[in-house]
Amino acid sequence: MEQFLGFALPGVPYGCTYALVAVCLVLTYQATGVFNFAFGAQAFASAFIFTYLTQYHDWSGWEAFLLSVVVMGPVMGYAFDRFIFRHIPNSNSTAKLVCGLALLVGIPSLLPVIFGPQNLDATATIFPFFNPNVVYFTIGSGDFGTPINGIYLSTISVTVVVLILLTILLRFTSLGLQMRGAVESRRLVQLDGINANGVVALAWIISSFMAALAGVLLAPVYGNFNSDEFVTLTVTAIAAAAWAMLRSLPIAAGVAVLIGVVTTVLQGYIPPNSFWNAAVVPSIPFFAIAAALLILPGLRNLDSSRDPLATIDPPPVPIAASARAPSMDRIIRSLWYVVLVAFIVSMLTWMPITWETVFNNGLTLSIICLSVTLITGMAGQLSLCQATFAGIGAFTAAVLSVHLGFNFLVGGLIGAALAAVVAVILALLSLRLRGLGLALMTLAAALLFDSTAFNDIWVTGGAQGTSLQSKWLGTSAFFDFDGHAMFILSISVLAVAVFIVLLVRRGTVGRNLAAMRGSETATAGLGVNPTWQRIVVFALSGAIAGVGGVLYSIQQQHVSPDDWNTTFSLVLVVLVVTTSVNTVEGAIQAGIGLFVVEQLLTYLPSRFGGPSLTIVLFAFGALTYAQHPEGVLEYQKRRSTMRFERLFFAREAEAEDRKARAMSASGANG
Amino acid sequence: MADVEPLLRLHGVCKSFGGIQAVHTISFDVAPGESVGLVGPNGAGKTTLFNCVCGQLRPEAGDIVFDGMPLLGLPTYKRARMGIGRTYQRVEVFTDMSVRDHLMVAERSRQGEGRLWRDLLNMSKPKKEEMDRVEATLELVGISHLADTSVNALGLGHCRLVELARALAAEPKILLADEPSSGLDLHETSEVAAVLRTVQRERGTAVLLVEHDLAMVAEVVDRAVVMDLGAMLFAGSFDECMADPAVREAYLGQMGLA
């Protein structure tokens, strides 16, 4: 028993910080309808600032706590509500998820840009409530006695106090009642004379304060910390919140503590250097999320709440290509062909190797981005494991080459098929899940692969990955950039992938998917099998991502687990959403844009160079999804098109007619 | 009608939500080409019964047989392919899609099509006969002029007509119409009634109509089934229904009996 307690008790502080973030998730969801993926990032930001100030600027713990938690936490929460989430209609759950993901990806990347790369060691910080270095008492005795220090006491006492206060707030105060009312429709409760924006902003302030508090509490537990640990914090908190069905604060807190305890108990009992320790322990949040989603029917309809006043929202705008005048359309199409030919000729003739590499990277990434277009743009669902599918393709090709002597390209085709199979299994597991539920399930799947297959040295060749050898490809041409073989291969495969996506979109499957986006009930009521349509789109998306992963690995000349982790899956969604998730050119612009921007930023001072600022820029772009769900680039295209039309095609009868129809349409809806 | 094998047969259908018995041992038949009104006050269980027939809800007891085949256990899409069409109490249209595309989805699903390989071989372009059938249905419902308009730009009344046209495009053997006149003005209501009569008489489509507008029900149906609080109150001709004291009380309270 003492041994068990010796393993279990160290899990309590972890569990309590998970509980704080889980409670934040539930509170925000209950009060605003937003499932805020960014709480982990907010916790990281506060912990980062707190540690930075105490470690490098000799601030006292209380001063740093005041700024990083009491001031920064609520300010972040208010700003997120005021400038982002307030503008998202209640019924648009995808926009809420996307903005949360953009913050989750963007905030940790923004901090090194502002402060420079930092090596933070949180053990040196002054703990705000209890001294972490003082053992206040010991539970048990002998070898298995567990010393209870300030970290234990701080996290447990803070969690208990916060939980009690929040439960009282939500259940027994009129403010709590107003918060629960505002979740369905801010506009509706405003008609009852309630300042709904104020109520919701307060919910954001409270929950963000708690996220900041959790970050500062957890930092000394981790010691030398980085943002990945806070992703784990978020995911574990998500698992706990899921078991609470995003409703019950005590259940969320209880499950979070349980996960913390189970984690340290398993770590204690499973041999430390075994595969099981490396694979099972980090997978606990996955199993917790997956089990909750499969067992609890209440989680299947998380997005079913509809704003009764949603009909007063303007209709979504059409994509630029479908709204422009025929003459304009012809000109733009011709220009695209000219640009394409010029691009190909340039790549084959005068393009410097640096930029050819940039564009080759972009072309291969574009193929993976196309898989996001299929799932999110066409099927209207958010998948957070597209990088995992790409990784399955790449690692399968590598494993077949290393262990069985297959040609890497042949292995890549097998890998793409395997990625499709995994995608189908995932689709079958999540048949009843939509929106947030599906996003969480795919996130959990990505985490599972991160901690199992992608963490196995036989598959990956170790943390550094496997370097590709030209003999695996049967030629060294793909490693010789002067020969342009890689460019020809990339653009050919991209063209085929684009062609496939366009054919599917224009075909029956594409039309059925579009119908399912509008109403799955009505689509099934017409005789369309939604399960089959979903399996088809997942399989195709997995296969395309797998092929993209193989080509991307050839271009990088190595296959590394870091290339295909969960964070990269989130980045992929943010990238494509920023450009346009509804069009194939959006995927291409996302893929190429990432590397072009990254290359351009290398000309700036070193702090701004590298991937961090690039990701920040795209994350900020994704935050505009609320106002421009068609993508910020697509929005700019539409504006430019309209200006151009006004200048040159104002007298075209067809354009006038089209505009008149659009105006009457607005009138009909208004 | 009594000698004809029923197209839809409900026998002892029960459905409850928690402790509330939404549908309680409902039994009635609908013959091929027959038009039956399913009427009753709000909360009577009419839409729940529709959901049981279409497969969106699973009844706890009873049998539902369509065209000689038991429906229980079949998913919604298979029931639709057997010939059950439906419109919805709360309008269910496909956001962002044009009216014509709505009907094209129905047209293709009627044929059970939606194969990926056909799309990939570019064999999924709408055929002339498909387009003709879609045009005919648009014309029947009177919304040909809206064919290329996105439903985002349509008001509630037009969306109801799109729903009706979409259901008819699948050429169902029976149409379950759930409050099709809700949100429509008098003129639009009479147009919908005319369409329902036309499809019943010319196409031989059976109609099971849930409707609060009793004038429209009288105009469309051959007979009526009255439900109240989940139970079946009366079945017979529409005039008999309206003359029945229990029905009048359910609809109009004690005032109706005066």
Chai-1 contact restraints between the chains, C-beta under 6 A:
chainA,res_idxA,chainB,res_idxB,connection_type,confidence,min_distance_angstrom,max_distance_angstrom,comment,restraint_id
A,P315,B,N152,contact,1.0,0.0,6.0,A-B,restraint_1
A,L503,B,D119,contact,1.0,0.0,6.0,A-B,restraint_2
A,L503,B,L120,contact,1.0,0.0,6.0,A-B,restraint_3
A,L503,B,N122,contact,1.0,0.0,6.0,A-B,restraint_4
A,V504,B,D119,contact,1.0,0.0,6.0,A-B,restraint_5
A,G507,B,D119,contact,1.0,0.0,6.0,A-B,restraint_6
A,G507,B,S124,contact,1.0,0.0,6.0,A-B,restraint_7
A,T508,B,R108,contact,1.0,0.0,6.0,A-B,restraint_8
A,T508,B,E113,contact,1.0,0.0,6.0,A-B,restraint_9
A,T508,B,G114,contact,1.0,0.0,6.0,A-B,restraint_10
A,T508,B,S124,contact,1.0,0.0,6.0,A-B,restraint_11
A,V509,B,G114,contact,1.0,0.0,6.0,A-B,restraint_12
A,V509,B,L116,contact,1.0,0.0,6.0,A-B,restraint_13
A,V509,B,D119,contact,1.0,0.0,6.0,A-B,restraint_14
A,R511,B,V105,contact,1.0,0.0,6.0,A-B,restraint_15
A,N512,B,G114,contact,1.0,0.0,6.0,A-B,restraint_16
A,A514,B,M97,contact,1.0,0.0,6.0,A-B,restraint_17
A,A515,B,F94,contact,1.0,0.0,6.0,A-B,restraint_18
A,A515,B,V105,contact,1.0,0.0,6.0,A-B,restraint_19
A,G518,B,F94,contact,1.0,0.0,6.0,A-B,restraint_20
A,G518,B,T95,contact,1.0,0.0,6.0,A-B,restraint_21
A,S519,B,E92,contact,1.0,0.0,6.0,A-B,restraint_22
A,T521,B,E92,contact,1.0,0.0,6.0,A-B,restraint_23
A,A522,B,E92,contact,1.0,0.0,6.0,A-B,restraint_24
A,A524,B,T76,contact,1.0,0.0,6.0,A-B,restraint_25
A,A524,B,Y77,contact,1.0,0.0,6.0,A-B,restraint_26
A,G525,B,T76,contact,1.0,0.0,6.0,A-B,restraint_27
A,G525,B,A80,contact,1.0,0.0,6.0,A-B,restraint_28
A,G525,B,R86,contact,1.0,0.0,6.0,A-B,restraint_29
A,L526,B,A80,contact,1.0,0.0,6.0,A-B,restraint_30
A,L526,B,A106,contact,1.0,0.0,6.0,A-B,restraint_31
A,L526,B,S109,contact,1.0,0.0,6.0,A-B,restraint_32
A,L526,B,A170,contact,1.0,0.0,6.0,A-B,restraint_33
A,G527,B,Y77,contact,1.0,0.0,6.0,A-B,restraint_34
A,G527,B,A80,contact,1.0,0.0,6.0,A-B,restraint_35
A,G527,B,R81,contact,1.0,0.0,6.0,A-B,restraint_36
A,G527,B,S109,contact,1.0,0.0,6.0,A-B,restraint_37
A,V528,B,Y77,contact,1.0,0.0,6.0,A-B,restraint_38
A,V528,B,S109,contact,1.0,0.0,6.0,A-B,restraint_39
A,N529,B,Y77,contact,1.0,0.0,6.0,A-B,restraint_40
A,V536,B,L116,contact,1.0,0.0,6.0,A-B,restraint_41
A,A665,B,A153,contact,1.0,0.0,6.0,A-B,restraint_42
A,A668,B,A153,contact,1.0,0.0,6.0,A-B,restraint_43
A,A668,B,G155,contact,1.0,0.0,6.0,A-B,restraint_44
